[in-house]
Amino acid sequence: MQFASLSEMVKGWFVGDFVPTVFQTGAAEVAIKHYRAGDTEAWHVHRVGTEITAVVSGAVHMADRTFGAGAIIRLDPGEGTDFLAVEDSITVVVKLPSIRGDKFLAGE
């Protein structure tokens, strides 16, 4: 058995092909992300991976829409988004597969 704390992980990511992690795999990435209202992430796209975001609490703005608790947003390869936490929010993010370097910011 292994124990870790989410506070030990980078930006909430705890499964994937990176360090630190509690389970290293190229199959997927998983994160629990906590945001304060007004937090943003720059527009980005994955060319290979599919990214799925579940809004656990709060409200977020992605892909030109606002989503509340219970929403699940799937971005297929090539579909980009930026991110704004409209309220204090918690999300669970899954990316399939875990590929280093498969995050491209606007203009890349």
C-alpha positions as CSV (number, residue, x, y, z in Angstrom):
1,M,0.0,0.0,0.0
2,Q,1.2,3.5,-0.8
3,F,0.1,6.8,0.8
4,A,0.5,10.3,-0.6
5,S,-1.2,13.7,-0.2
6,L,-2.6,15.7,-3.0
7,S,-0.5,18.6,-1.7
8,E,2.6,16.6,-2.7
9,M,1.5,16.5,-6.4
10,V,2.0,19.1,-9.0
11,K,-1.2,21.1,-9.8
12,G,-3.3,18.1,-8.6
13,W,-2.0,15.5,-11.1
14,F,-1.5,12.2,-9.3
15,V,-1.7,9.5,-12.0
16,G,0.3,9.6,-15.2
17,D,3.7,9.4,-16.9
18,F,5.4,12.1,-14.7
19,V,7.0,12.6,-11.3
20,P,5.7,12.9,-8.6
21,T,2.8,10.5,-9.0
22,V,1.2,7.7,-7.0
23,F,0.8,5.5,-10.1
24,Q,3.1,6.0,-13.1
25,T,1.5,5.0,-16.4
26,G,1.4,6.1,-20.0
27,A,-2.3,5.0,-20.2
28,A,-3.9,8.0,-18.6
29,E,-3.4,11.1,-16.4
30,V,-5.7,12.0,-13.5
31,A,-5.9,15.2,-11.4
32,I,-8.1,16.7,-8.8
33,K,-7.8,20.5,-9.2
34,H,-8.9,23.2,-6.8
35,Y,-9.5,26.7,-8.2
36,R,-10.4,30.0,-6.6
37,A,-12.9,32.2,-8.4
38,G,-11.0,34.1,-11.1
39,D,-8.2,31.5,-11.6
40,T,-7.5,31.0,-15.3
41,E,-5.5,28.6,-17.5
42,A,-4.3,29.7,-21.0
43,W,-5.9,28.3,-24.1
44,H,-4.4,25.0,-25.0
45,V,-5.0,22.0,-27.2
46,H,-3.9,18.3,-27.1
47,R,-3.0,16.9,-30.5
48,V,-3.1,13.2,-29.4
49,G,-4.9,13.0,-26.0
50,T,-8.5,13.3,-25.1
51,E,-9.2,15.4,-22.0
52,I,-12.3,14.9,-19.9
53,T,-13.1,17.4,-17.1
54,A,-15.8,16.7,-14.5
55,V,-17.0,19.7,-12.5
56,V,-17.4,18.5,-8.9
57,S,-18.3,21.8,-7.4
58,G,-18.5,25.5,-8.4
59,A,-18.8,26.8,-12.0
60,V,-16.2,27.0,-14.8
61,H,-16.0,28.6,-18.2
62,M,-14.5,26.4,-20.9
63,A,-15.0,26.2,-24.7
64,D,-17.1,29.4,-24.7
65,R,-19.6,27.9,-22.3
66,T,-20.2,28.0,-18.5
67,F,-20.6,24.7,-16.7
68,G,-21.8,24.0,-13.2
69,A,-21.4,21.1,-10.8
70,G,-22.2,17.8,-12.4
71,A,-21.1,18.8,-15.9
72,I,-18.7,16.6,-17.8
73,I,-16.7,18.1,-20.7
74,R,-14.9,16.0,-23.2
75,L,-12.3,17.6,-25.5
76,D,-11.1,15.3,-28.3
77,P,-7.7,15.7,-29.9
78,G,-7.4,19.0,-31.7
79,E,-10.2,20.7,-29.7
80,G,-8.8,23.5,-27.6
81,T,-10.1,25.5,-24.7
82,D,-9.1,28.1,-22.2
83,F,-10.3,28.0,-18.6
84,L,-11.9,30.4,-16.1
85,A,-13.1,29.5,-12.6
86,V,-16.3,31.5,-12.4
87,E,-16.7,30.4,-8.7
88,D,-14.4,28.5,-6.3
89,S,-14.4,25.2,-8.0
90,I,-13.1,21.6,-7.8
91,T,-12.7,19.5,-11.0
92,V,-11.5,16.0,-11.8
93,V,-9.5,15.9,-15.0
94,V,-8.6,12.7,-17.0
95,K,-6.4,12.7,-20.0
96,L,-6.0,9.7,-22.2
97,P,-3.2,8.7,-22.9
98,S,-0.5,10.3,-20.8
99,I,1.9,11.8,-23.4
100,R,4.6,14.2,-22.3
101,G,4.6,17.3,-24.5
102,D,1.1,16.9,-25.8
103,K,-0.1,20.3,-24.5
104,F,0.2,23.2,-26.9
105,L,-0.6,26.8,-25.9
106,A,-2.1,29.3,-28.3
107,G,0.3,29.9,-31.3
108,E,2.3,26.8,-30.8
